[in-house]
Amino acid sequence: MQFKHLQNTELTSSRLIYGCMRIAGDNNLSDRNKGKAAIYAAIEAGYNHFDHADIYGGGECESLFGELLKETPSLRDDMIITSKAGIRPSKGDEEYDPTRYDFSQKYILESVEGSLSRLGIEQLDMFLLHRPDFLMNVHEVAETFAILKASGKVKHFGVSNFKPSQVELLRSVMSMPLVANQVEINIHNVDTLLDGTLDQCQQHKITPIAWCPLGGVAYSAWGNTFDIDDEQRIENELRQQANKYQCQAWQVILAWILLHPSGIFPIIGSTTPERIEAAKIALDLEYSREDWYRLFEARNGETVP
Ligand SMILES: NC(=O)c1ccc[n+]([C@@H]2O[C@H](COP(=O)([O-])OP(=O)(O)OC[C@H]3O[C@@H](n4cnc5c(N)ncnc54)[C@H](OP(=O)(O)O)[C@@H]3O)[C@@H](O)[C@H]2O)c1
């Protein structure tokens, strides 16, 4: 495993983060055991950074992780634990109580308490706002962050799925740095390359973290608009590159993300121990600038001008 300092923090994170969104599965015993085995596989493979959210598995993903930490408390010592909140899920009545985004102080403070309690820990290393709340009052959010910092419940703060203007707005009232923006980056969704997100990350030393890095390759990305010709073209290019680098297509995709100078940390969400381990192969590929552009053009269906 490779490690890298997280800018504006004292933390050193594994270059691949392990994503805990899928670890509880359908929450039956067999899925939970599979999830636990996946976490142990990640630890064994050297991942020290684990990504959560209050809503993953309706809270069951954090609870499962908490169970594991309770079994072996010393594991916590070398771990970076990130969690997110701000998506207030429906309690089952979509019509009268639909899912909403909620950055109100009351909601965020309660959510963080819930995460800490399920995980069985005293402090989150990073807390991220999960998805922009259109009604975000940045002064209220800054105050909430200050309360969480002063109480020792959160070390560092960041955001997720924020556009550059939203990051700028929040930064303008914060007394602490925003240390991360967790965004979707994969071969289908390259918005962050084009909308200034990754430029802003470099400018302000914000760590970009990529969710669903394999979307569009290993499985269909959210909102995938590739047609059959697009898929074929990308697949051909990936096959050639996988052949050249003597690896698998999905590892090429990870190398493609890792090459970006903003220092993107991909989150690996597989629950298959072999894949969790094999993702590290991407870190050692000497992936070239030329191949980066070839794949970019293959996904675009046209050459760069
Ligand atoms: N901030 C946000 O809004 C947000 C949104 C979504 C996710 N996230 C975070 O990002 C993490 C990663 O997301 P993700 O789980 O979508 O990431 P991912 O690593 O891109 O995808 C994992 C999924 O792809 C499958 N997969 C992996 N390699 C494959 C292969 N070679 N062939 C076929 N299927 C393959 C896995 O199946 P197996 O398990 O069977 O290997 C798993 O279902 C999540 O755990 C969560 O922490 C954040």
Ligand as a Chemical Component Dictionary entry (heavy atoms), coordinates in Angstrom:
data_LIG
# 
_chem_comp.id                   LIG 
_chem_comp.type                 NON-POLYMER 
_chem_comp.pdbx_formal_charge   0 
_chem_comp.three_letter_code    LIG 
# 
loop_
_chem_comp_atom.comp_id 
_chem_comp_atom.atom_id 
_chem_comp_atom.alt_atom_id 
_chem_comp_atom.type_symbol 
_chem_comp_atom.charge 
_chem_comp_atom.model_Cartn_x 
_chem_comp_atom.model_Cartn_y 
_chem_comp_atom.model_Cartn_z 
_chem_comp_atom.pdbx_ordinal 
LIG N1  N1  N 0  -20.212 10.839 -1.246  1  
LIG C1  C1  C 0  -21.112 10.197 -1.944  2  
LIG O1  O1  O 0  -22.137 10.763 -2.369  3  
LIG C2  C2  C 0  -20.910 8.741  -2.215  4  
LIG C3  C3  C 0  -21.778 8.061  -3.091  5  
LIG C4  C4  C 0  -21.552 6.714  -3.320  6  
LIG C5  C5  C 0  -20.476 6.061  -2.704  7  
LIG N2  N2  N 1  -19.664 6.752  -1.840  8  
LIG C6  C6  C 0  -18.503 6.088  -1.196  9  
LIG O2  O2  O 0  -17.707 5.549  -2.212  10 
LIG C7  C7  C 0  -17.434 4.186  -1.903  11 
LIG C8  C8  C 0  -17.155 3.446  -3.170  12 
LIG O3  O3  O 0  -18.305 3.435  -4.014  13 
LIG P1  P1  P 0  -18.641 2.142  -4.842  14 
LIG O4  O4  O 0  -18.880 1.002  -3.905  15 
LIG O5  O5  O -1 -19.683 2.453  -5.823  16 
LIG O6  O6  O 0  -17.205 1.955  -5.520  17 
LIG P2  P2  P 0  -16.562 1.063  -6.607  18 
LIG O7  O7  O 0  -15.328 0.493  -6.011  19 
LIG O8  O8  O 0  -16.477 1.877  -7.851  20 
LIG O9  O9  O 0  -17.622 -0.105 -6.898  21 
LIG C9  C9  C 0  -17.791 -1.216 -6.068  22 
LIG C10 C10 C 0  -18.824 -2.102 -6.731  23 
LIG O10 O10 O 0  -18.310 -2.531 -7.985  24 
LIG C11 C11 C 0  -18.236 -3.952 -8.000  25 
LIG N3  N3  N 0  -16.982 -4.297 -8.669  26 
LIG C12 C12 C 0  -15.738 -3.920 -8.335  27 
LIG N4  N4  N 0  -14.844 -4.427 -9.205  28 
LIG C13 C13 C 0  -15.553 -5.126 -10.101 29 
LIG C14 C14 C 0  -15.212 -5.874 -11.246 30 
LIG N5  N5  N 0  -13.962 -5.996 -11.635 31 
LIG N6  N6  N 0  -16.218 -6.444 -11.946 32 
LIG C15 C15 C 0  -17.501 -6.322 -11.556 33 
LIG N7  N7  N 0  -17.885 -5.633 -10.469 34 
LIG C16 C16 C 0  -16.925 -5.045 -9.754  35 
LIG C17 C17 C 0  -18.204 -4.365 -6.541  36 
LIG O11 O11 O 0  -18.703 -5.679 -6.436  37 
LIG P3  P3  P 0  -18.096 -6.714 -5.346  38 
LIG O12 O12 O 0  -18.424 -6.140 -4.001  39 
LIG O13 O13 O 0  -18.839 -7.952 -5.643  40 
LIG O14 O14 O 0  -16.616 -6.833 -5.593  41 
LIG C18 C18 C 0  -19.114 -3.332 -5.912  42 
LIG O15 O15 O 0  -20.465 -3.677 -6.095  43 
LIG C19 C19 C 0  -18.641 3.734  -1.100  44 
LIG O16 O16 O 0  -18.374 2.592  -0.314  45 
LIG C20 C20 C 0  -18.865 4.951  -0.254  46 
LIG O17 O17 O 0  -17.961 4.923  0.846   47 
LIG C21 C21 C 0  -19.867 8.076  -1.618  48 
# 
loop_
_chem_comp_bond.comp_id 
_chem_comp_bond.atom_id_1 
_chem_comp_bond.atom_id_2 
_chem_comp_bond.value_order 
_chem_comp_bond.pdbx_ordinal 
LIG N1  C1  SING 1  
LIG C1  O1  DOUB 2  
LIG C1  C2  SING 3  
LIG C2  C3  SING 4  
LIG C2  C21 DOUB 5  
LIG C3  C4  DOUB 6  
LIG C4  C5  SING 7  
LIG C5  N2  DOUB 8  
LIG N2  C6  SING 9  
LIG N2  C21 SING 10 
LIG C6  O2  SING 11 
LIG C6  C20 SING 12 
LIG O2  C7  SING 13 
LIG C7  C8  SING 14 
LIG C7  C19 SING 15 
LIG C8  O3  SING 16 
LIG O3  P1  SING 17 
LIG P1  O4  DOUB 18 
LIG P1  O5  SING 19 
LIG P1  O6  SING 20 
LIG O6  P2  SING 21 
LIG P2  O7  DOUB 22 
LIG P2  O8  SING 23 
LIG P2  O9  SING 24 
LIG O9  C9  SING 25 
LIG C9  C10 SING 26 
LIG C10 O10 SING 27 
LIG C10 C18 SING 28 
LIG O10 C11 SING 29 
LIG C11 N3  SING 30 
LIG C11 C17 SING 31 
LIG N3  C12 SING 32 
LIG N3  C16 SING 33 
LIG C12 N4  DOUB 34 
LIG N4  C13 SING 35 
LIG C13 C14 SING 36 
LIG C13 C16 DOUB 37 
LIG C14 N5  SING 38 
LIG C14 N6  DOUB 39 
LIG N6  C15 SING 40 
LIG C15 N7  DOUB 41 
LIG N7  C16 SING 42 
LIG C17 O11 SING 43 
LIG C17 C18 SING 44 
LIG O11 P3  SING 45 
LIG P3  O12 DOUB 46 
LIG P3  O13 SING 47 
LIG P3  O14 SING 48 
LIG C18 O15 SING 49 
LIG C19 O16 SING 50 
LIG C19 C20 SING 51 
LIG C20 O17 SING 52 
# 
